[in-house]
Amino acid sequence: MQKIAFVNTLKKDDQMPPQSPQSRFLTAPIGPTIIRLAAPNMIAMLVTMITLIAEAWYVSRLGTVSLAGLALAFPMMMLTMFLSAGSIGGAITGSIAQRLGAGDRPGAEILSFHAVLLAVLLAVLSSLVFLIGGPAIYGALGGGDAVLAEALAYSNVLFWGVVSMWLANGLAAIVRATGHMKVAAKYLIAGSIVQIIVAGVLVLGVGPFPKLGIAGAATGIVIGHGLAAILLFYHLTTRCVELRLRCTGIPVRLAPMAAILKIGALSSVNSFCSLGAIIIITAFMARFGVDVLAGYGVGSRLEFLVVPLIFGFGAASTALVGVHFGADKIERAHRFGWTAALYSAAMCGVIGVAAALFPGAWTNLFTDSEAVRAASNGYLQIAGPFYAFFGLALCLYFASQGAGRVLWPVIAALLRVVVVLVGGLILLRSENAGPQDFFWLIAAGMATQAVVSAVAIQFGAWTRGLDRDKNVPDRI
């Protein structure tokens, strides 16, 4: 591919600072560096999860109908978060980190500008989908009458202002690419704190503020992410040493956005696969009755709490692998990716084994029903030890975004869905199949995704067809 030079010579202030995080990463010890970068991401994501729990508690004060409406709309909010922060966000981090690793600051700044523009365009697209198609979407999911009205009250406010979420996560992705994980985490946490306060005030109507009901929770999301976006934008335009986000003087072009979308669109399949697996398993569990369905819901909720911990290692590996690919240090990039993935697997494995050995410590927090406890305990005892596979697969997916090669992790995610779907349909034909058989199926899906991802990467998924002399992406 013919390279297109951005500039013939770089100005002094356009060179990568000699002591930038990128230059230090190329020689820093692997294990401690991963842990240092992962910790802020973990804390920020844990605060995000606490914020979502608080939001659900506020809405629960409104009654069952509002809570049911939130249950319909909440997955769409989470999907948007996964896409903006994980799929597209990871592609942004990996692409810009590769530029910085190659010493191409102008290219990194061009990508940063177009990443912001892409975030706005995707926000507009998602708004149109849910503002126009919301009634049909939530209706197809089972919403009707009062429940549908509550779901739309939440969804309409959220997607009128969803640009704040896309911008906050897109800007945070740029900051992570520069290596400043603490900065990104700090401002996202500030936004989460504001979200908790605003949602509580507006959902319940505190003091002089109106009681907006479930719409108040969505308003909190919009305002909280808006604050985070402003703070991150300020950092990138005035204080960031590694690159300067410029909103003027850069012509709008399709190539930089296409470069991000090439990885981000494929990465998005992983998010849809995760949602699809949840929907499929939920449908299978529903045939066993309310108690088993509720028990599965309680047990599987633990997975949502380990995802932020995995994201901590994953986001760190995206930036670190990207920097090393840009600097043509491919072997060291593999070591970073594998080390982060093994840390993630070990952490998730410890949590899962503990849950399998002492399932009541988790289950008893949520229910007094013996039937629900039995189902939840059964799920944790079977699936818990397989959390190590879950952590390994998801972290390798994030690391692959840094390498710019996510095909095989996405194929692995698709295979997980296939295992769950095909296996579930086979079990449905058996009169003796019980909930535990489906729990083993879930565990098999986790193992399949991890094994396929790991084997593919070990045998060259990141390097197959790679021209080592032209590994650095073309200048834009």
Secondary structure by P-SEA (a helix, b strand, c coil): cbbbbcccccccccccccccaaaaaaccccaaaaaaaaaaaaaaaaaaaaaaaaaaaaaaaacaaaaaaaaaaaaaaaaaaaaaccaaaaaaaaaaaaaaaaccaaaaaaaaaaaaaaaaaaaaaaaaaaacaaaaaaaaacccaaaaaaaaaaaaaaaacaaaaaaaaaaaaaaaaacaaaaaaaaaaaaaaaaaaaaaaaaaccccccccaaaaaaaaaaaaaaaaaaaaaaaaaccccccccccccccccaaaaaaaaaaaaaaaaaaaaaaaaaaaaaaaaaaacaaaaaaaaaaaaaaaaaaaaaaaaaaaaaaaaaaaaaacaaaaaaaaaaaaaaaaaaaaaaaaaaaaaccccccccccccaaaaaaaaaaaaacccaaaaaaaaaaaaaaaaaacccaaaaaaaaaaaaaaaaaaaaaaacccccaaaaaaaaaaaaaaaaaaaaaaaaaccccccccccccccccc
